[in-house]
Amino acid sequence: MKYLVSLQGLGKPSDFGPYEAAEASRVWELYAAGTLKEIYLMTDQLGAVIVLECTDRAEADHIIRSLPMVQAGLFDSDHHVSWPLVGDD
């Protein structure tokens, strides 16, 4: 099941610098494992949108809590279950 996760930044841009390398490493691990499908940085505010492929909400929560910037309290998250729109043929 796909989960759409919106991360809203809680700090100022300079707060994030010390965590950038660890965050990039963890994101790459999740991408290589096939769990993190897509990630988009917001241009109008400090934040990101992530698409995860997980078995359930608990797994999605666990993955988001594993991100160094989330662990540092720099992001608040909002999760949404999503599925593709299928039209009538």
Backbone as CSV, one residue per row, in Angstrom:
resi,resn,N_x,N_y,N_z,CA_x,CA_y,CA_z,C_x,C_y,C_z
1,MET,0.842,-1.165,0.000,0.000,0.000,0.000,0.894,1.236,0.000
2,LYS,0.474,2.251,-0.715,1.253,3.490,-0.785,0.794,4.464,0.301
3,TYR,1.778,5.109,0.912,1.527,6.142,1.905,2.175,7.425,1.421
4,LEU,1.400,8.479,1.431,1.879,9.810,1.082,2.142,10.532,2.398
5,VAL,3.382,10.948,2.601,3.774,11.583,3.856,4.252,13.002,3.572
6,SER,3.643,13.943,4.238,4.037,15.343,4.135,4.852,15.693,5.376
7,LEU,6.059,16.190,5.161,6.919,16.613,6.263,6.995,18.136,6.271
8,GLN,6.614,18.740,7.390,6.654,20.189,7.531,7.814,20.557,8.445
9,GLY,8.701,21.430,7.946,9.860,21.849,8.719,9.462,22.667,9.933
10,LEU,10.102,22.400,11.057,9.806,23.098,12.305,10.931,24.039,12.727
11,GLY,12.052,23.952,12.060,13.183,24.802,12.410,13.460,25.815,11.326
12,LYS,14.597,26.462,11.455,15.037,27.369,10.399,16.041,26.616,9.526
13,PRO,16.241,27.041,8.286,17.114,26.297,7.367,18.482,25.944,7.947
14,SER,19.070,26.813,8.718,20.405,26.539,9.270,20.402,25.380,10.280
15,ASP,19.246,25.046,10.842,19.150,23.932,11.799,19.362,22.577,11.125
16,PHE,19.103,22.498,9.825,19.096,21.225,9.119,20.486,20.770,8.668
17,GLY,21.413,21.713,8.511,22.738,21.410,7.972,23.465,20.251,8.635
18,PRO,23.510,20.193,9.959,24.244,19.110,10.607,23.677,17.710,10.330
19,TYR,22.455,17.636,9.843,21.795,16.348,9.624,21.725,15.940,8.150
20,GLU,22.189,16.802,7.247,22.010,16.541,5.812,22.654,15.241,5.348
21,ALA,23.878,14.963,5.749,24.563,13.745,5.289,23.865,12.490,5.803
22,ALA,23.514,12.473,7.083,22.831,11.307,7.652,21.447,11.118,7.035
23,GLU,20.750,12.219,6.784,19.420,12.147,6.168,19.524,11.586,4.753
24,ALA,20.481,12.094,3.972,20.663,11.605,2.602,21.010,10.125,2.593
25,SER,21.835,9.688,3.522,22.216,8.285,3.611,21.004,7.405,3.924
26,ARG,20.192,7.834,4.880,18.998,7.045,5.253,17.991,7.023,4.120
27,VAL,17.782,8.141,3.446,16.868,8.190,2.307,17.343,7.229,1.222
28,TRP,18.640,7.220,0.949,19.171,6.311,-0.064,18.962,4.847,0.338
29,GLU,19.166,4.519,1.624,18.930,3.147,2.104,17.482,2.728,1.853
30,LEU,16.556,3.607,2.172,15.131,3.305,1.989,14.773,3.189,0.511
31,TYR,15.381,4.023,-0.318,15.145,3.967,-1.757,15.692,2.657,-2.331
32,ALA,16.900,2.291,-1.942,17.517,1.055,-2.427,16.729,-0.177,-1.983
33,ALA,16.096,-0.106,-0.816,15.292,-1.219,-0.309,13.921,-1.296,-0.977
34,GLY,13.554,-0.251,-1.725,12.265,-0.234,-2.403,11.113,0.273,-1.551
35,THR,11.421,0.760,-0.374,10.382,1.271,0.528,10.025,2.709,0.222
36,LEU,11.037,3.541,0.025,10.809,4.935,-0.353,10.775,4.974,-1.878
37,LYS,9.621,5.316,-2.421,9.441,5.308,-3.870,9.770,6.649,-4.514
38,GLU,9.377,7.735,-3.841,9.584,9.076,-4.397,9.753,10.059,-3.246
39,ILE,10.500,11.133,-3.519,10.627,12.215,-2.540,10.704,13.534,-3.305
40,TYR,9.977,14.509,-2.818,9.924,15.836,-3.435,10.160,16.879,-2.357
41,LEU,11.069,17.807,-2.618,11.279,18.922,-1.701,10.284,20.022,-2.036
42,MET,9.711,20.639,-1.030,8.771,21.742,-1.232,9.544,22.996,-1.597
43,THR,9.003,23.782,-2.499,9.668,25.022,-2.899,9.055,26.248,-2.227
44,ASP,7.855,26.114,-1.695,7.174,27.256,-1.088,7.281,27.294,0.429
45,GLN,7.841,26.239,1.007,8.043,26.182,2.450,9.106,25.126,2.751
46,LEU,9.548,25.067,3.978,10.551,24.096,4.389,9.847,22.767,4.633
47,GLY,10.090,21.791,3.757,9.444,20.502,3.920,9.649,19.602,2.728
48,ALA,9.014,18.443,2.785,9.126,17.457,1.717,7.858,16.619,1.674
49,VAL,7.652,15.974,0.532,6.579,15.004,0.367,7.239,13.698,-0.039
50,ILE,6.898,12.631,0.668,7.503,11.323,0.441,6.412,10.312,0.114
51,VAL,6.678,9.443,-0.864,5.788,8.326,-1.183,6.479,7.054,-0.715
52,LEU,5.833,6.335,0.200,6.352,5.081,0.735,5.503,3.909,0.265
53,GLU,6.120,2.766,0.114,5.409,1.509,-0.147,5.571,0.665,1.112
54,CYS,4.460,0.491,1.857,4.497,-0.193,3.156,3.331,-1.166,3.279
55,THR,3.453,-2.069,4.226,2.367,-3.015,4.469,1.236,-2.396,5.288
56,ASP,1.580,-1.444,6.172,0.547,-0.821,6.996,1.044,0.511,7.562
57,ARG,0.163,1.190,8.275,0.469,2.509,8.840,1.604,2.438,9.855
58,ALA,1.644,1.365,10.631,2.701,1.217,11.635,4.075,1.177,10.972
59,GLU,4.198,0.474,9.852,5.472,0.422,9.145,5.837,1.803,8.599
60,ALA,4.854,2.509,8.040,5.110,3.866,7.527,5.582,4.784,8.659
61,ASP,4.934,4.710,9.810,5.337,5.520,10.962,6.762,5.192,11.389
62,HIS,7.082,3.912,11.444,8.424,3.471,11.837,9.484,4.017,10.877
63,ILE,9.200,3.963,9.595,10.147,4.450,8.589,10.366,5.949,8.739
64,ILE,9.281,6.700,8.883,9.421,8.153,9.023,10.189,8.494,10.298
65,ARG,9.927,7.770,11.385,10.651,8.028,12.640,12.127,7.656,12.547
66,SER,12.510,6.881,11.523,13.912,6.495,11.358,14.748,7.578,10.667
67,LEU,14.097,8.612,10.147,14.818,9.688,9.460,15.501,10.593,10.490
68,PRO,16.791,10.852,10.322,17.521,11.659,11.308,16.905,13.031,11.595
69,MET,16.381,13.699,10.585,15.800,15.026,10.812,14.484,14.948,11.576
70,VAL,13.758,13.862,11.409,12.540,13.643,12.199,12.941,13.346,13.640
71,GLN,13.944,12.491,13.819,14.419,12.159,15.163,14.904,13.402,15.905
72,ALA,15.469,14.352,15.176,15.973,15.588,15.785,14.862,16.602,16.066
73,GLY,13.627,16.275,15.686,12.511,17.182,15.933,12.405,18.324,14.940
74,LEU,13.048,18.165,13.771,13.031,19.237,12.771,11.860,19.136,11.803
75,PHE,11.162,18.010,11.820,10.000,17.834,10.949,8.819,17.290,11.729
76,ASP,7.656,17.758,11.374,6.397,17.171,11.806,5.838,16.471,10.577
77,SER,5.132,15.363,10.763,4.660,14.612,9.597,3.154,14.396,9.630
78,ASP,2.610,14.230,8.441,1.196,13.939,8.245,1.123,12.813,7.210
79,HIS,0.459,11.712,7.550,0.405,10.525,6.689,-0.975,10.384,6.048
80,HIS,-0.965,9.919,4.808,-2.210,9.642,4.087,-2.055,8.336,3.316
81,VAL,-3.022,7.437,3.455,-3.048,6.233,2.634,-3.526,6.651,1.258
82,SER,-2.927,6.103,0.221,-3.355,6.470,-1.130,-3.381,5.244,-2.020
83,TRP,-4.170,5.327,-3.075,-4.227,4.286,-4.088,-4.571,4.946,-5.400
84,PRO,-4.209,4.306,-6.502,-4.430,4.951,-7.806,-5.913,5.050,-8.159
85,LEU,-6.245,6.080,-8.879,-7.587,6.252,-9.414,-7.691,5.379,-10.656
86,VAL,-8.667,4.517,-10.669,-8.870,3.631,-11.816,-10.174,4.027,-12.479
87,GLY,-10.102,4.376,-13.745,-11.301,4.779,-14.479,-12.016,3.579,-15.098
88,ASP,-13.219,3.800,-15.531,-13.972,2.750,-16.230,-13.452,2.637,-17.651
89,ASP,-13.294,1.413,-18.094,-12.856,1.177,-19.476,-14.047,0.879,-20.359
